[in-house]
């Protein structure tokens, strides 16, 4: 399972993500400048891979990750090269893809 926040506009200071995966694993992608706190995550047998940078830009949210990775584990990272090329085609990031927003209640609200 992949959760991708790269096209999300977020006004919240913190976003809680609970991930429970038994066999297929979880990959979470967050924009550059966002930070992650993985201390509440039980990686399970599969391990926890945090490839994010600790540098958090002002006004960006902290992703607080909790749950269990099960057999396949959990990975959290910033966009890779291919994903960054796709973002270059996003109108909210300079191109053509859809955009999602997290409102003050922490629930997604589609726009685009």
RABELUR-V19386 format. One record per residue. N is the residue number from 1. RES is the residue in three letters. SS is DSSP state (helix for helix, strand for strand, loop for the rest). PHI is phi in whole degrees, 0 to 359 (999 if undefined). OMEGA is omega as a letter, one per 40 degrees, with the letter a starting at -180 (none if undefined). Layout:
BEGIN
{{N/RES/SS/PHI/OMEGA} {N/RES/SS/PHI/OMEGA}}
END
This chain:
BEGIN
{{1/UNK/loop/999/i} {2/UNK/strand/235/i} {3/UNK/strand/245/a} {4/UNK/strand/243/a} {5/UNK/loop/264/a} {6/UNK/loop/293/i} {7/UNK/loop/249/a} {8/UNK/strand/259/i} {9/UNK/strand/261/a} {10/UNK/strand/228/i} {11/UNK/loop/262/a} {12/UNK/loop/280/i} {13/UNK/loop/281/a} {14/UNK/strand/214/i} {15/UNK/strand/234/i} {16/UNK/strand/267/i} {17/UNK/strand/237/i} {18/UNK/strand/258/a} {19/UNK/strand/239/i} {20/UNK/strand/232/a} {21/UNK/loop/225/a} {22/UNK/loop/265/a} {23/UNK/loop/234/a} {24/UNK/loop/261/i} {25/UNK/loop/81/a} {26/UNK/strand/228/i} {27/UNK/strand/239/i} {28/UNK/strand/243/a} {29/UNK/strand/246/i} {30/UNK/loop/239/a} {31/UNK/loop/298/i} {32/UNK/loop/302/i} {33/UNK/loop/95/i} {34/UNK/loop/275/i} {35/UNK/strand/240/a} {36/UNK/strand/231/i} {37/UNK/strand/244/a} {38/UNK/strand/254/a} {39/UNK/strand/297/i} {40/UNK/strand/271/a} {41/UNK/strand/262/i} {42/UNK/strand/267/a} {43/UNK/loop/292/a} {44/UNK/loop/71/a} {45/UNK/loop/287/a} {46/UNK/loop/282/i} {47/UNK/loop/91/i} {48/UNK/strand/237/i} {49/UNK/strand/244/i} {50/UNK/strand/249/a} {51/UNK/loop/253/i} {52/UNK/loop/275/i} {53/UNK/loop/266/a} {54/UNK/loop/284/a} {55/UNK/loop/284/i} {56/UNK/loop/246/i} {57/UNK/loop/285/i} {58/UNK/loop/303/i} {59/UNK/loop/84/i} {60/UNK/loop/259/a} {61/UNK/loop/280/i} {62/UNK/strand/261/i} {63/UNK/strand/269/i} {64/UNK/strand/259/a} {65/UNK/strand/261/i} {66/UNK/strand/226/i} {67/UNK/strand/124/a} {68/UNK/strand/219/a} {69/UNK/loop/272/i} {70/UNK/loop/62/a} {71/UNK/loop/285/a} {72/UNK/loop/266/i} {73/UNK/loop/86/a} {74/UNK/strand/226/i} {75/UNK/strand/234/i} {76/UNK/strand/234/a} {77/UNK/strand/202/i} {78/UNK/loop/271/a} {79/UNK/loop/301/i} {80/UNK/loop/276/a} {81/UNK/helix/302/a} {82/UNK/helix/297/i} {83/UNK/helix/294/i} {84/UNK/helix/294/i} {85/UNK/helix/297/i} {86/UNK/helix/297/i} {87/UNK/helix/297/i} {88/UNK/loop/298/i} {89/UNK/loop/266/a} {90/UNK/strand/266/a} {91/UNK/loop/298/i} {92/UNK/loop/282/i} {93/UNK/loop/240/i} {94/UNK/loop/111/a} {95/UNK/strand/208/a} {96/UNK/loop/228/a} {97/UNK/loop/273/a} {98/UNK/loop/289/a} {99/UNK/strand/225/i} {100/UNK/strand/241/a} {101/UNK/strand/231/i} {102/UNK/strand/257/a} {103/UNK/loop/276/a} {104/UNK/loop/300/i} {105/UNK/loop/274/i} {106/UNK/loop/89/i} {107/UNK/loop/259/i} {108/UNK/strand/290/i} {109/UNK/strand/226/a} {110/UNK/strand/290/i} {111/UNK/strand/207/i} {112/UNK/loop/131/none}}
END
